[in-house]
Amino acid sequence: RHVFSVAASEWGYKSLKGIFEEVTIPKEPHHRIRRISKDELAAMWHYLAEQRNPAHLLIAQLALKTGMRRSELLNLTFKDIQTDVIEIKTSKSGHPRLVPYTNEADRIIKQIEKGEPDDSIFDITINSIRLAWERARKKACITNLRFHDLRHEAISRMLEHGLSIAEVAAVSGHKDYKSLFRYSHMDVRKIAKKLNTRN
């Protein structure tokens, strides 16, 4: 816009004046803030457990404990589970990364019958996850809750538990902190409690 203003005022190109006067820089879209309550989680776990395939509950629980994307979870094989880490060979960013293999993640994985090293841990499809999630969500009478929100919740919890931005980014796979902050929504009530205990 500045270039055309100079052209009109300094160089005599009056016809160019005002061409971009109506042009505005688009505002950055608002990102939804959706934390999952304990009651909502309890209800979702209950109704996912009612599904015919127990993998639907386990993959959702592992998503919450690790912050992994649905596609990353579906691509997991048994050999990707190592002593202290989960190896993600293919991610959305195109770069491999390691995710901490916590005790809670281990508890979930141990509920799955172990196969060959190259076998998929979750022998289900994206569509079956979507259908199972929607069935459970409707039975739980919960609105506006997506499977991907488990990743949002996991990242927010990591920050609340005291992990640094760099540590959370290493786990989540975000290459820039701006993208990471779009996923993290700190519970201000918990922050208030922390501040009050320090005073």
N, C-alpha and C positions, 0 to 999 in steps of 0.2 A: 504494500500500500504506500509506503514511504517513497519508493522509487517513482511511482506515477505522480505523486504530489510534487516532487522535485522537477520532473519532466514538464509538468504543467506550469509551475511558477518560474523556473529558471531557464527552461529551454523553449518556452513558447508553445508547447503542445497543449493548448487549452482544452481540446476535445477529450483529453485523457482525464481531466480534472473531474473528480467525483465518481469515476468508474467503480472504485473499490470503497466508496464511502459507506455503502450498505453492507459491506462484507465484514463479518465478525468472526473472531477466532472461536471455533466450536468449544463448548465447555466439556470438560472431562466427565464422562458418565458416572452417575452415582452407583456405587457397588452395594449390593444388598448386604445387610447385616443380619445374619441368621445364626444365632447360637442355639444349641439343642439342649433342652432342659433334661434333668434327671428323669422326670416322669415320662417325657417323650421317648427317651432312650429305653426305659424299662418297657414301655408299651411296644416299641418297635422290636426289641429283642424277643418279647413274648410272642408276637404274631409272626415274626420271621422263623421262630422255633417251630411254629405249627406247619411250616411249609414242608412239602414232601422231601425235598433235598436239604439236609442239614448244612450244606455248603453255603446256602444263602445267608444264614445267620453268621457263620464263621468268617466269611469274607467281609461282611459289614463290620464286625467287631475288629478284625485286623486292620481295616481301613481307618478306624478310629484310633487304634493304638499306634499306628505307624505313620499316618498322614499320606499313605501311598495312594496314587490314582487307581481308579478301577482297572484301566488297561494294564497298569504295572502289576497289579495283583493277579490278573488273569494270565499274565505271561510268566508268572513265577513257576519255577520247577523245584524239585526237592534238593537238587544240588546247589541252588541259589541260597539255601538256608545254611549259613555257616555258624561257627561257634558264637561269635558276638555280633555279627552283622548279617543283613539280608542284602544280597547283591542284585541290583537292578541293572540288567545289561542294556535294556532299551527303554528310554524314557521319552516323554513328550519333547524335551529339549534336544534329544538326539545324543545325549551324553550319558554314559553309565554313571551310577553313583551307589553308595553304600548307605543303608538305613540301619540304625541300631536294632539289634535283635534282643528285645527286652524280655524279662521274665513273663510279662503278660502276653507278649506275642508268642512266646514259646508255649504257654498254656493253651493258646488257641490252636497252634499248629499241631500240637500233640493229640488233639481230638480228631485229626484227619488220618485215615489209614495210609501209611507210608507206602509209596510205590517205588518204581525205578528212579534213579537220579535224574533222568531226562523227562520224567512224567510231570505233567502239570499238576500243581497242588490243588487247584480248583478246576474240576472238570465240568464247567458250566459256561454258558454263553452270556454275552452282554445283554441280549434280549431277555434271557431268563432272569437275570438279576433285576432288570427294569420291571418286569412283570411282578416278580416276587416282592420287590420294594413297594410298588404301587398297591398291591393287595394288602400288605401289612399296614401301609400308611392309611389306607381307607378304613380298615378295621379299627385302627387306633384313633380314628377321627382326628388326624393331624393334617393341617393344611400347609402348603408351601414348604415342603421338606423334600430335598433331593438327596440321592445317594452321595453326590459330590459334596454336600454340606458336611459329611463326615470328615473330609479332608480339611475344610475350613475350621471345624471344631478342633481337630487334632492340632493344627498349627497354633490356634489361639491358646489351647491348653499348654503347649510347649512353652510359649512365651510367659504364660501365667506361672508356670512351674520354675521360672527363673533362667531358662536357657537364653543365651545371648542371641542377637539377631543373626550373627554369623553362624552360630550352631544350628539354629532353626533352618536357615537357608541351605546349609549343607545337607540336612535331613530331607527337606521338602524339594530340593532341586532347583529352587529359584536362583536365577543368575543375577538379578538386580533386586535391591531391597524395595523398590517401588512396587513391583509385582507382588512381593511377599506381603506388604502391608495391605494389599487389596484382599488378601486371604485371612488376615489376622484381625480379629475383633475382640479386644480385651474387654473383660467384664469390669466395668467401672466400679461396681459394688465391691468386688474383690479387691480392687486397688484401694478403695476407701478404707476397707478393713485393715489392709497392710499399713496404710498411713497412720491410722488410729493406734495401731499396736506399737508404732515407733515413737509416738509422742508421749 
